[in-house]
Amino acid sequence: MQSVTDIYIYPIKSTKGIPLRQALVEEKGLKDDRRYMLVDPEGKFITGRTHPQLTQVNIEFSKKGLYLSAPKQPSFYIQPEQFSQQQLDVEIWDDTLQAQHCNKDCDQWFTDFLGEPCKLVYFSENTSRCVKNKQTQVSFADGYPLLLINQSSVDHLNTLLETPVTALNFRPNILIKGDLPFIEDNWARIKIGEVEFEVSKPCSRCNFTNVDPKTGVADIEQPLKTLAQFRFYEGDIDFGQNLIPLNEGMIRSGDQVQVLQSHQPRVYQSMLAIEEDDKKAVQLHFANSNIEATGDNQSTLLDQAEQAGVNIPYSCRGGKCGRCKTKLLSGEVKVLNNQGLFENEIAEGYILACSAIPETDISIEH
């Protein structure tokens, strides 16, 4: 029987998690989970995808508030009673909402740590954000109130990796030990402790998965590249399950996972599903720098650009953010995902370098 082994919250989005023995499940997630978030001067959210050093910020609860410590930084207290009453317009993915500005001292501490201007905001009682296509509230998590990871699935992934990863690479709220790897794919509704959950959808992963939570250093490929070889579905690389709580209540380490309803799981294909016998060389022309390189029809354009010494900006590395938008001037590519593009951009010939594989000789502008 599968059961809960660990519970984690991340009070400030993208910072180090806090392990708990028990937690209160609220509508928008675990109590105190992702209630704070950093934004840039324009109000756009900042995460470990672009700032992996955030994973090295340690947080502890104290009577004064949140106690913060980080490498080469003085310790600092976030004290809610000193918060500003100012509401800021902030953006997180496709959502625009108002959040409470903490104060200038909080801003300065994180600005010094990141080396660039930023602000800390709080998900107050006046802040509202819904799960996509749902009425359920969610805090500053990427899209869903909770994330469940199965340690057995992590163990299976590690059999395919040269350097093992831990479950913390995937930033779970609930870590379980399942009877089998990926048995969680079959679940539609479960109960843990006092709470029933809708297992809403698999969690689509991005390059944040490649950040080592112990060091804050990001691997350029792994484990995301290996996951793509057997967990690819309609442009997404899946690992873990997003949960929506159907009631409030307590969950505890050691609670059994009761499966109330099952469904047919997704059938996964390889993101790089080209037989080795079909591998062929292609010529890559990077128009901006006038660099020519020999590539292949198996790796993504972003991977091959990096190998050729061409810098194409990226963030999510999963086809969602649109930062690696590139114009295809000539040739053909296999498009794996274009969620980060608008329809007019697709019509104009733009592709996402992280989610396109050359099929012929190509020329691009980035």
C-alpha positions as CSV (number, residue, x, y, z in Angstrom):
1,M,0.0,0.0,0.0
2,Q,1.4,3.4,-1.0
3,S,1.8,6.0,1.7
4,V,3.1,9.5,2.3
5,T,6.7,9.7,3.3
6,D,7.3,13.5,3.2
7,I,5.5,16.8,3.0
8,Y,7.0,20.1,1.8
9,I,6.0,23.7,1.6
10,Y,7.9,26.5,-0.2
11,P,6.8,29.8,1.5
12,I,8.5,31.9,-1.1
13,K,8.2,30.7,-4.7
14,S,11.4,28.9,-5.9
15,T,13.2,29.0,-2.6
16,K,14.3,26.0,-0.6
17,G,11.5,23.8,0.7
18,I,10.6,23.2,4.4
19,P,9.9,19.6,5.4
20,L,6.8,19.0,7.6
21,R,5.4,16.0,9.5
22,Q,1.9,17.3,9.0
23,A,0.1,20.1,7.2
24,L,-3.2,21.8,6.8
25,V,-4.7,21.5,3.3
26,E,-6.5,24.7,2.3
27,E,-8.4,25.4,-0.9
28,K,-5.4,27.0,-2.5
29,G,-2.9,24.5,-1.3
30,L,-0.9,23.6,1.8
31,K,-1.0,26.3,4.5
32,D,1.8,28.8,3.9
33,D,2.9,27.3,0.6
34,R,4.0,29.7,-2.1
35,R,2.3,32.7,-0.4
36,Y,5.2,35.0,-1.4
37,M,6.7,35.6,-4.8
38,L,9.4,37.8,-6.4
39,V,8.6,40.0,-9.3
40,D,10.8,42.2,-11.5
41,P,10.2,46.0,-11.8
42,E,7.5,45.4,-14.4
43,G,5.6,43.0,-12.1
44,K,6.5,39.8,-13.9
45,F,7.2,36.8,-11.7
46,I,10.8,35.6,-11.1
47,T,11.5,31.9,-10.5
48,G,14.3,29.4,-10.3
49,R,14.0,28.8,-14.0
50,T,16.0,31.9,-14.7
51,H,17.4,32.5,-11.2
52,P,18.4,29.0,-9.8
53,Q,20.2,30.6,-6.9
54,L,16.8,31.2,-5.3
55,T,16.9,27.5,-4.3
56,Q,19.6,28.3,-1.9
57,V,17.5,30.7,0.2
58,N,16.7,28.9,3.5
59,I,13.4,29.8,5.3
60,E,12.4,29.1,8.9
61,F,9.3,30.1,10.8
62,S,9.8,32.2,13.9
63,K,7.7,34.3,16.2
64,K,8.9,37.4,14.3
65,G,7.9,36.1,10.9
66,L,10.0,34.3,8.3
67,Y,13.7,34.0,9.0
68,L,15.8,34.0,5.8
69,S,19.4,33.0,5.3
70,A,21.4,32.6,2.1
71,P,25.0,32.3,0.9
72,K,27.0,35.6,1.3
73,Q,23.9,37.4,2.6
74,P,23.1,38.7,6.1
75,S,20.1,36.9,7.7
76,F,16.8,38.7,7.5
77,Y,13.3,38.6,9.0
78,I,10.1,39.1,6.9
79,Q,7.7,40.6,9.4
80,P,4.1,40.8,8.1
81,E,3.1,43.6,10.6
82,Q,5.6,45.8,8.7
83,F,4.1,45.2,5.3
84,S,3.1,48.0,3.0
85,Q,-0.6,48.4,2.2
86,Q,0.2,48.9,-1.4
87,Q,-1.3,46.5,-4.0
88,L,0.8,45.8,-7.1
89,D,-0.3,44.4,-10.4
90,V,1.7,41.2,-11.0
91,E,2.0,38.6,-13.7
92,I,2.4,34.9,-13.2
93,W,2.2,32.9,-16.4
94,D,-1.1,33.9,-18.1
95,D,-2.6,35.4,-15.0
96,T,-2.6,39.1,-14.0
97,L,-3.6,39.8,-10.5
98,Q,-3.0,42.2,-7.5
99,A,-0.8,41.2,-4.7
100,Q,0.4,43.0,-1.6
101,H,3.8,44.6,-1.7
102,C,5.8,43.6,1.4
103,N,8.2,46.5,1.9
104,K,11.4,48.1,0.6
105,D,13.6,46.2,3.1
106,C,12.4,42.9,1.7
107,D,13.0,44.2,-1.8
108,Q,16.5,45.3,-1.0
109,W,17.5,42.0,0.6
110,F,16.5,40.0,-2.5
111,T,17.8,42.7,-4.9
112,D,21.2,42.3,-3.2
113,F,21.0,38.5,-3.4
114,L,20.0,38.3,-7.0
115,G,22.1,41.3,-8.2
116,E,19.1,42.9,-9.9
117,P,16.1,44.9,-8.9
118,C,13.1,43.0,-7.7
119,K,10.2,43.2,-5.3
120,L,8.6,40.7,-2.9
121,V,4.8,40.4,-2.9
122,Y,2.4,38.5,-0.7
123,F,-0.7,36.6,-1.6
124,S,-3.1,38.4,0.8
125,E,-6.7,37.8,1.6
126,N,-7.5,40.4,-1.1
127,T,-5.6,38.4,-3.7
128,S,-7.5,36.0,-6.0
129,R,-6.3,33.6,-8.6
130,C,-8.0,30.5,-10.0
131,V,-6.8,27.2,-11.5
132,K,-7.2,27.3,-15.2
133,N,-10.8,26.4,-16.3
134,K,-11.7,25.9,-12.6
135,Q,-13.3,27.9,-9.8
136,T,-10.7,26.6,-7.4
137,Q,-8.3,29.2,-5.9
138,V,-4.5,28.7,-6.2
139,S,-1.7,30.7,-4.7
140,F,1.6,31.5,-6.5
141,A,2.2,27.9,-7.5
142,D,2.6,27.5,-11.2
143,G,-0.9,26.3,-11.9
144,Y,-2.4,23.9,-9.3
145,P,-2.7,23.9,-5.5
146,L,-0.5,20.8,-4.8
147,L,2.0,18.5,-6.5
148,L,2.4,14.8,-5.8
149,I,5.6,12.9,-6.6
150,N,6.1,9.2,-6.3
151,Q,9.5,8.1,-5.0
152,S,9.2,4.9,-7.0
153,S,9.0,6.9,-10.2
154,V,12.1,8.9,-9.2
155,D,13.9,5.6,-8.5
156,H,13.0,4.4,-12.0
157,L,14.2,7.6,-13.6
158,N,17.5,7.3,-11.8
159,T,18.1,3.9,-13.4
160,L,18.4,5.8,-16.7
161,L,20.6,8.6,-15.4
162,E,24.4,8.7,-15.0
163,T,24.0,11.1,-12.1
164,P,21.0,10.4,-9.9
165,V,18.5,13.1,-8.9
166,T,16.3,13.4,-5.8
167,A,12.6,13.9,-5.5
168,L,13.4,17.5,-4.5
169,N,14.4,18.3,-8.1
170,F,10.7,18.1,-8.8
171,R,9.6,20.3,-5.8
172,P,6.8,18.1,-4.5
173,N,4.3,19.1,-1.8
174,I,3.5,15.4,-1.1
175,L,6.1,12.7,-1.6
176,I,4.7,9.2,-1.6
177,K,6.2,5.7,-1.9
178,G,4.1,4.0,-4.5
179,D,3.7,0.3,-5.1
180,L,5.0,0.8,-8.7
181,P,6.7,3.5,-10.7
182,F,4.2,5.8,-12.3
183,I,1.2,4.1,-10.7
184,E,0.0,7.6,-10.0
185,D,-0.7,8.0,-13.7
186,N,-3.8,5.8,-13.2
187,W,-5.4,7.9,-10.4
188,A,-8.3,10.2,-10.9
189,R,-9.4,10.7,-7.3
190,I,-7.5,9.9,-4.1
191,K,-7.8,10.4,-0.3
192,I,-4.9,11.2,2.0
193,G,-5.6,11.7,5.7
194,E,-8.7,13.9,6.0
195,V,-8.6,15.2,2.5
196,E,-9.9,14.0,-0.9
197,F,-8.1,15.2,-4.0
198,E,-8.9,15.4,-7.7
199,V,-5.9,14.2,-9.6
200,S,-6.2,16.9,-12.2
201,K,-3.5,16.3,-14.7
202,P,0.2,15.3,-15.0
203,C,2.7,18.0,-14.2
204,S,4.5,19.4,-17.3
205,R,8.1,19.9,-16.5
206,C,10.6,22.6,-17.5
207,N,14.3,23.3,-17.1
208,F,13.8,24.1,-13.4
209,T,13.9,20.3,-13.0
210,N,17.5,20.4,-13.9
211,V,18.5,22.6,-11.0
212,D,20.3,20.7,-8.2
213,P,18.5,21.7,-5.0
214,K,21.6,21.1,-2.9
215,T,23.8,23.5,-4.9
216,G,21.5,25.7,-7.0
217,V,23.5,24.8,-10.1
218,A,21.5,23.8,-13.2
219,D,22.6,21.0,-15.5
220,I,22.1,22.0,-19.1
221,E,20.3,18.7,-20.0
222,Q,19.5,16.3,-17.2
223,P,17.1,15.0,-16.0
224,L,14.7,16.7,-18.5
225,K,16.4,15.3,-21.6
226,T,16.0,11.7,-20.3
227,L,12.4,12.3,-19.2
228,A,11.6,13.5,-22.7
229,Q,12.6,10.0,-24.0
230,F,9.7,8.3,-22.3
231,R,7.4,10.9,-20.7
232,F,6.5,13.0,-23.8
233,Y,2.9,13.8,-24.5
234,E,1.5,16.4,-27.0
235,G,4.3,18.8,-26.4
236,D,4.6,18.2,-22.6
237,I,7.3,16.3,-20.6
238,D,5.3,15.0,-17.6
239,F,6.5,13.9,-14.2
240,G,4.3,14.0,-11.1
241,Q,0.6,14.7,-10.6
242,N,-1.2,18.0,-10.0
243,L,-3.8,17.8,-7.2
244,I,-6.9,19.9,-6.4
245,P,-8.2,19.5,-2.9
246,L,-11.9,18.8,-2.6
247,N,-12.1,19.7,1.1
248,E,-9.9,21.2,3.8
249,G,-8.2,19.0,6.4
250,M,-5.0,17.6,7.8
251,I,-2.5,15.3,6.1
252,R,0.4,13.6,7.8
253,S,3.5,11.7,7.0
254,G,2.6,8.0,7.1
255,D,-0.9,8.5,5.8
256,Q,-2.0,5.9,3.3
257,V,-3.0,6.9,-0.2
258,Q,-6.5,5.6,-0.8
259,V,-7.4,5.4,-4.5
260,L,-11.1,6.3,-4.9
261,Q,-11.3,6.4,-8.6
262,S,-9.0,5.4,-11.5
263,H,-8.8,6.4,-15.2
264,Q,-7.0,5.4,-18.3
265,P,-3.5,7.0,-18.2
266,R,-1.9,8.9,-21.0
267,V,0.1,6.9,-23.6
268,Y,3.5,8.4,-23.8
269,Q,5.8,8.7,-26.8
270,S,9.4,9.7,-27.0
271,M,10.2,13.4,-27.7
272,L,13.1,12.1,-29.7
273,A,11.3,9.2,-31.3
274,I,13.5,8.7,-34.3
275,E,15.1,5.4,-34.9
276,E,18.9,5.5,-34.9
277,D,18.9,4.0,-38.5
278,D,17.0,7.2,-39.6
279,K,19.6,9.5,-38.1
280,K,21.0,11.9,-40.7
281,A,23.2,15.0,-40.8
282,V,21.6,18.4,-41.6
283,Q,23.2,21.8,-42.1
284,L,22.3,24.6,-39.7
285,H,22.6,28.2,-40.6
286,F,22.3,30.8,-37.9
287,A,21.6,34.0,-39.8
288,N,22.3,36.6,-37.0
289,S,25.8,35.4,-36.5
290,N,26.3,33.9,-40.0
291,I,27.5,30.7,-38.3
292,E,27.2,27.3,-40.1
293,A,27.2,24.1,-38.3
294,T,26.5,20.4,-39.0
295,G,23.7,19.0,-36.9
296,D,21.3,16.1,-36.9
297,N,17.6,15.2,-37.0
298,Q,17.4,13.9,-33.5
299,S,18.2,16.8,-31.1
300,T,16.3,20.0,-30.5
301,L,17.4,23.1,-32.3
302,L,18.3,24.7,-29.0
303,D,20.6,21.9,-27.9
304,Q,22.3,22.0,-31.3
305,A,22.7,25.8,-31.2
306,E,24.4,25.6,-27.9
307,Q,26.7,22.9,-29.2
308,A,27.6,25.2,-32.0
309,G,28.3,28.1,-29.7
310,V,25.2,30.0,-30.6
311,N,23.4,31.7,-27.7
312,I,19.6,31.5,-28.1
313,P,17.9,32.9,-25.0
314,Y,15.6,30.5,-23.2
315,S,13.8,30.1,-19.9
316,C,11.4,27.1,-19.5
317,R,13.1,24.8,-22.1
318,G,9.7,23.1,-22.4
319,G,7.9,25.1,-25.1
320,K,5.7,27.2,-22.8
321,C,7.3,30.5,-22.1
322,G,8.2,31.5,-25.7
323,R,11.5,33.1,-24.8
324,C,13.5,30.9,-27.4
325,K,11.2,32.2,-30.2
326,T,13.1,31.8,-33.5
327,K,12.2,32.5,-37.1
328,L,12.5,29.7,-39.6
329,L,13.9,31.3,-42.8
330,S,14.2,28.1,-44.7
331,G,13.9,24.3,-44.3
332,E,11.6,22.1,-42.3
333,V,11.5,21.2,-38.6
334,K,9.4,18.7,-36.5
335,V,7.5,20.9,-34.1
336,L,7.1,19.3,-30.7
337,N,5.3,22.2,-28.9
338,N,4.3,25.7,-29.8
339,Q,2.2,26.7,-26.8
340,G,4.5,29.6,-26.2
341,L,3.7,31.2,-29.5
342,F,0.7,33.3,-30.7
343,E,-1.2,32.2,-33.8
344,N,0.1,35.1,-35.8
345,E,3.7,34.2,-34.9
346,I,3.2,30.6,-36.0
347,A,1.7,32.0,-39.3
348,E,4.8,34.2,-39.7
349,G,7.1,31.2,-39.5
350,Y,8.2,31.4,-35.9
351,I,9.2,28.2,-34.0
352,L,10.5,27.5,-30.5
353,A,14.1,26.4,-30.6
354,C,13.6,24.2,-27.5
355,S,10.8,22.3,-29.1
356,A,11.8,21.9,-32.7
357,I,13.9,19.2,-34.3
358,P,15.5,19.9,-37.8
359,E,14.3,17.5,-40.5
360,T,16.2,19.2,-43.4
361,D,18.9,21.8,-43.8
362,I,17.6,24.9,-42.1
363,S,18.3,28.6,-41.7
364,I,17.0,30.5,-38.7
365,E,17.0,34.0,-37.3
366,H,16.9,34.5,-33.6
